Amino acid sequence: MPIIVNLDVMMAKRKMSLNELSEKVELTLSNLSILKTGKAKAIRFSTLEAICKALNCQPADILEYVDETKH
């Protein structure tokens, strides 16, 4: 998939656990885990906003586009 989710990188930079982030954004651990592992098919803007607020980051810090045709 050409969209890479770097949630684990931002969580590590902010020294935040999945449990702590789950509480702050009010998402279940399983839903956050699906997003963190890159298995999610979509993300709501409200969820992205909550994650960015909790991690004090921008959407581009979490989501990255990779052009697969260039590899």
N, C-alpha and C positions, 0 to 999 in steps of 0.2 A: 504494500500500500504506500502511495507516495506521501502520505501525511504521517510524520513521526511524532509521537507523544513523548516529550522529555520531562514528564511530571516527576519521575524518580530523581532526575538531576537537580531540579529546583528544590525538591524536598530535602535532598542531601545538602545543598548549599544553605538552606535555611535551618538545617538540623531539626527537621520536623518529621515525626513518625506518621505512618498511615492512620493510626488511631487518632492522633491529635488533629490531623487534617480532616478526618471524617467528622469529628465533633464540630470543628469550626465551620465547615461548609454544609453540615447537616445532610450528608450522603452516607449510605451504608458502606461498610468496608468492602463488600463484594463489588458494588458499583465502582468505587474508587479503584479497586484492584484491576477491574476490567479496563478502565481508562489508563491506568499506570502501565499495564502490560501491552498496551497498543491494540487490544482486541475490540475496543469500542468502535461502532460504526458511525456514531454521531455524538455530539455534545451540545447541550442547550447553552445558549448564551448566558443565561442566569447562573448555570453551573460554572461556566468558564469565568464569569465575573467573580463569583464567590471564591473560587480557587485563587484567582489573581489577587484578590483582596487579602486572603489568608496568607499567601506567600509573598505579598508585596512585590509583585512582578507584572509583566506585560504578557498578553496572550502569545506573542512571538517567543517568549522565553519557554513556553510550554509546548507550542505546536510549531512544527517545522515541515516545510514542503521540500521534497526531494524528487527531482525529475528523473524518473526511472529510465527514460529513453537515452539518457547520457551515460548510463553505466554499462 
